[in-house]
Amino acid sequence: MLEVHVITNANRHLYERELDEHHQIRHRIYIEELQWRGLKPRADKREYDQFDIAETVYLLALEQNRVLGGLRLVPTTGPQLIGDVFPHLASMQGVPRRPDIAEWTRIFVVQERREDHSNSKIRSTVSAAMMEYALQEGISAISVLMNAFWLPKLQESGWRTRPLGLPDQHDGEWLIAVLIDVTPEALAGLRAARGLSQQSVLVHRDPYRPFIPGRTDVPAVA
């Protein structure tokens, strides 16, 4: 059964192998396959950047102890991709910087499990898990820099998106920065649109750390 595990600075010691595997997958996808110009090959075949920090939350899709997909969330009050690298793409609304707004980056699915690129079951499951996690954590919105191709795909699932600026071309792709509202309807809409179960696939393992510092109304954890 596919599960999406919530990995924070508090419980990373429980996921050392899975996190290392995820960094290897990121190297294969972003450096070897996609050849992103801003990323350099590493001798250890693992991809890291300046946003893999203590505050980063990883949501990893695991099946039979294998990492099949995942993404990461960082607080917008600290280092973030839009604010630090692409602030010009938030020229209309400004760069989000609030404790209750998370930035979403590095979503991936391993090559052999991608199925239809725009309707991957694992990608959809991880995205729904992100929305569920955000609801649990009191996150009101998620900012993301993405290929403009994905904007109508999100809207088809009932996700309310607000552009932060105008699209712009980077390395041959049209990119747009948007803010996504976190709502129960967004979670239900994605599950319905992608034929996902209404049952949660999120797995929390103690010790727990809230995304918003100081928050005390925490979800139940396994």
N, C-alpha and C positions, 0 to 999 in steps of 0.2 A: 504493500500500500504506500502511495506517495504521501509523504509528510513534509511540511514546511517548518523548519526549526528556527526559532528566534535566538540569535546569538549576539550577545552584548559583551562589553568588557568584563562583566561580572561572571559570566559562565563560559568564557572562551576556552578556559583550560579543559573543559569537557569535550571540546570540538577541535582539538589541535590537528588531527588527521584530516577532518573534513574541510577545515579552513585552508590547509595546505593544498589539498586537492583542488579546491575552488580557485586558488591563485594560479595553479598550473593550468586549469581550464581557461581562465582569463588570458593567460599568455598565449595559449593555442588560438583562441578566438580573436582577440584584439590585436595581437602583434603578428602572429604567423598567418592567420586567415584573412583578417580585414586589413592588416598592415596600416593601422592608424599612424599617421606621420608623427604625431606628438609623443609616441611611445617607442622606447628603444628596447631591442632584444636584450634579455638578461641571460647570463651564463647558467643560472640556476633554473631557467625556464619557468619563472613565476612572475606574474604581473602585479605590481603595486603602484600606487601613486600617492600624491599628497593628501588624499581624502580617506585613506585607510588609517584612521586615527582611533584613539581610545574611545571616542564618543560614537563611532560608527556602529550601526546595527546591521547585521547580515541576516537575510532570510534565505536559507538554503533548502532546496527541495531534495529530499533524500528518499531513496528507495533501495531496500536491501543494502544499506550502508554505503551506497554510491551517491555522489553528488550529480544530479541531473540538470539542475538549473538554480537560479538564484538572483538576488539583487542586493543593493545596499541602500541604507538611508542614513543621512547625516543631519544633525541640527543646522538650521540656517543661521544660527547665532554665531557660528564659528566658520572655519574654512569650508567653502562650497564652490562647486564648479561654475554656476552661473555668476555669482558675485566676484569670484577671483579670476576667472578666465574669460567669461563671455558677458560682462556687464552690459555691453552695448545691445545685447539681445533682450534686455529688460528696460529699454529706454522709455517705454510708455508708462508702465506701472511701477517701475523701480524694482530693485533686487529685494526679495522677501528676506527679512531678518527678524524672526519672531520665534520664541520657544515652542509654540504650538504649530509651527510649519516645518516639515521635513523636506529635504531634497533627495530625490530618487535618481540613482545612477547605476550603471553596470548590470542591467538585466541581461541574462544569458540563458540559453538552453544548449546542452551538449549537442554536437552536430548530428549524432545518430538518432536523436529523439526529437528533431524539430518538426517533423510532419509538414503541414502547410505553414509557411513562414508567417502568415498573417493570422493564423488561427491555431497555433500550437497549444495542445492541451496543457503541457507543462508551463508554458509562458502564461497562459490564462490562469492556471492554478496559483502560480506565484504572485501574479498581479492581484488576484482576489485575496490571497493571504496578506498582502501588503495593506489592502484597504481594511481588512478585518483587524489587523494589528494596529493600524492608525486609529480606528474607532475605539479599540480597547485602551489605547494610550492617551486619548484626549487630543490627538492631533487634528487640527481643523482643516488643513490643506497640505498638499504635496506639490512642490515645485519640481519641474523636470525640463531638461533640455533634450529635445528629440528631433529625429528626422520628421519633417512636416508630413510625410506619408502616414504617420501613425495618428495624427490628430483626428481625422474622421473615423478611424477605427475605435478610438476611445469614445467619441461622441455617439457612435452607433450602439455602444453598450450602456448608454445613459449617463456617462460621466460628464459632469459640468466642468468645462475647461475655460480658463480666462487667459488669453495671450498677454504676456508681460511686455512684448515688443513686437516689432515686425520681423518676419522671417529673413534670414540672410544665408548666403552661400558660404560653406566652409569645406575645403577639400572635396569639392564636387558634389556636396550634398546640401539640400536646403534644410536648415535647422530653425527651430522655433522654441522659445522658452514659454512655458505655460504654467499656470497654477490650477491644480485639480482640487475641487471641493471634496472633502471626506464626509460621506453621508451613508446611512444604511441603504438608501435607494441605489447608490452607486455600487455597493457590494452586491445587492440583490440583482441589479441590472446586469452586471458582468456574469454572475453565475447563470442567470437565465439565458443570456445571449450565447454563452459558450457551452451550455449544457452541463454545467458543473453541479456537483451535489451541494445541497444547502448545509451539509454537515461540515464543521470546522476541520481543517487539516493542520492548523497551527499547533506546534508543540513548544511549550515553555519548560525549561528545566532550571530549577534553582541553582545558584542564587539569582534573584531577580533584580533588575535595575530599571527604573522608569525612564522613558525617553525624555520626558519633561522633568528637569531636576526639581526635587522637592515635592513631586506629586505623591500623594499617599493612598488614593483610592485605586489600588493596583488590581489587575486581573488575577484570578486563581491560576497557579502554576503547578505543573506536575513535579 
